[in-house]
Amino acid sequence: MVCLLLTAYLPVGMVDRTSASGVDHLVVSEVMTGGASASDEMIEIYNPSAAPLPLQGLELVYVTASGATVSRRAAWDLGAPEVPPGGHILVANELGVFAPIADALYASGMAATGGSVAIRIQGASTAIDAVGWGTAASSWLEGVPAVAPPPGASLERLPGGSAGSTVDTDANAADFFVQTLPDPQNSGSPPVPDPSDPGPTMSPSPSGTPAPTASATPSPSPSPSPTPTPTPTSGPTPISIATARGMPDDSTVTVEGDALTRSDFADGGGYVADASGGIAVLLDGGSFARGDHLVVTGTLDDRFAQRTIRAAGEDLVVVGPADGAPIVVASSTGAVDESLEAHLVRVDGTVEGSPTSLTGGLAFDVDDGSGAIRVVVGTGTGIDTAGWQNGVRVEVVGVVGQRDSSGTGSSGYRVQPRDPDDVERSTAPTPTPSPGDSVEPSPSASPSPPADGVVSIADARAAVKNARVVVRGVVTLASGTIEPGSAVIQDASGAILLRLGEEAGAVSLGELIEVAGVRSTKSGMESLRVTVAPRRLGTAPDPTARALRTGDASEASEAHLVVVRGALVASARRSSSGTVFFEIDDGSGPLRVSFGAGLAADKDPLVAGVWIELRGVLGQETTGAQPLRGYRIWPRGAGDLRILAGATDAAARTDGSSSASASGADDGGGSAVEDASSLAAIGEAGLADIRVGATLVASAWPELGVAGLLWDGVRLVGVAPASSERLERVLEGRATPLPLELVGLREIHGEAGSGIPLVVLGTRQEDTVVGSGSPATPTTTVPGPGDSPAWVALVGRVTGTHDHQALQVDGLTVAVERLCGTDTQLPGGMVSVVGVAVADPPGVLVGCDGVRRAPALTLLAAAGASSRPPGLTTDASVPGIAAPDNGRRVLAAGLLGIGVVILIVAVIVIRRRGSDLPDDAAGDEHGSHGHGGDDLESTGPRIALVRLPNERGP
């Protein structure tokens, strides 16, 4: 078997991998060394070849930066499955966020600053593939190590994502890039690239495959038409232009696309585009014409920051004419940036100032109010610019290029029209009425505001409430996606929610619009109230989605198009309105996702533990009391969600030592409360759709005005009396404290005693179920000034009169009010109480069963605790509440010490008083009578053994 493995896998340095294609062995495709937790680690293995590759006999090892230690992370024995073409294997730390989707788990961690991982034949001294990062200096890497990724990011092999990880040039620094959002894929993930979409391929020319009877074939002509140049049949397969743009400089790439211009259109060459993007092509010999469909192989480079393929003439193949007209993207002038480079765009704006003379033509600054863009008209285009004077409005189509002389790589963008047909309008400026003539637009007038009134969306968000503003942007969330009157637009500066009235109508995804509105807010989101139909300027592509960690949602990203990746905290649920909702977490914190009812999303594949990629608009639904809560993602359709990896059973195979999420239900039918939101969700908009986990710590309490009390360890919430019957059905045969899982909650106005907020339970049976998590324990400290009420357990001495009883706890006097019908008197002495604690003034409300006389050992513990400084927590032994182990140990140790002291005293007394007596004196019952102080029965101590309930020794 070893011989077979050696023939299938050659170690690093023995495989010819001088190009980025044709890799025929397993590779390490992604590595993450830590996230929100240091244990958020994973190593991904990928098959870049066209045939299945075996795992049996291989192992994955981690090597420290110095190379001194090599430790196994996974191994595959005889019978291990093969990895299909484009398939993955995921190996992860058993305590990390990736454990639920891993195919194999390990226990030890990896150094984030430097190290290596390698695939090798078990026990071999060389690797099949290896990647090092950071300070790695061992032989277990290829070339220069890749950079060490920051926490939460990963190293991914190029090209990455849906294009697979096929680049292996034996240079880790060149083959890997930092992936801001990790992209884990396991054995259940779809193969990449998708085998059902082979992509553009070069068909062999009939003349390139000579037939043995070619002269006998009655073909019309031996002419090589329609293929003027024979197409190679064994060349590299083209990749998408978007993939090529993301590869490192000096990479050799092959792309296929349509020529937007001729090859010598500008000093930087011509432009070629496919469905994914565009790129400049600079030829050394040869040529192509506008409208040609071509395949070109060359070297990637940046020329004045413009992404360029440099190619020799012999590496260009013109396949034929383009299939159709190229797509023209409508854009605001201020939105022309890297995402549109080498695309055809349409801009409409006003010429500002005088033109600038260039060696190849004239440059004009054109602005539609969103920011100026340079329009460069070449001398060879034949475009008449005599009328392009200051204030003239022009609408042009052109290719976006870049010539950045600043060195920043983010400036110098220009729109380059190709001929007179690209100039669609040139209008001289016309007088406009004074803005003071009319404050409100007339319903019969054109809804289009003047272009010079347009402000950036960032400025609109910063405007004061009720200010009137005009903005321009592309629609990233269409009307009706979440609700009929809401949409979102975005420009290069920011994004904002539109609240569209009936007069404004609806807007569609991808429309470029100009809209006037009044600044307002809605459910915590900055918004514009729009009552006039927007001006429709055309269409535009989605702006580049902002990569976001699930725990980093904030005002800075509000309304932006974002992309996140993470695992489902719990399976998706559908509300009564049809909305599908769930939470995802990449280890940095959970983020809510809400598919609008109109999208009819399929929730069945969205089960707990599944790792997904999601695009959508970052929305917010909250209240004024919690302005920084309630963030959620609004996807726009099913295409915004991609399942990366399903849950595996690897965690179960490790005897439960990992952190894989467990799903299931007890007799109440609920799943683990840990998977749910906390009571902090009370007060958020959309509360009815949020699944909340909490502990029922008290049932019906009429004197407090609640049917029950819910506690999550931080917040206390009351259940309104209207839900008493529902709560009684859940409690049947059970006692508090009881973990619950609740959906359909509704907060009501008004509060129970002591300012406790009230909720009404959901009406469906499945809305309130028993969870399988542990009950939340009460706190042992009284809330401080300004804090909300809390559920507490305290031990102290009762003081005060019948009318004003209090509890002395750690030097603090806490008023105690017993709400129990007519029985309001507290027992005297030391007691333990469980109830509702409030801060101003400090006090505790207790029910009928909330007060117990403290047992003897608890009294000793409380007496010892009185010497502690104020502010330390007071451990309490209360029925139904587990006392901390440390308190029991200290208590038992104290009792043991007291017993030892008593025994020592007894021995001393016996020796001093009994040493002068004859040996049989102790047994003479009557001889001692009449001796007063010499009575032996009164000198020896009596020790009684007392049963200590619920106590355990150290």
Summary of the structure (lengths in Angstrom):
residues: 954
radius of gyration: 37.7
end to end distance: 56.1
largest distance: 148.1
contacts: 3105
relative contact order: 0.05
helix: 15%
strand: 35%
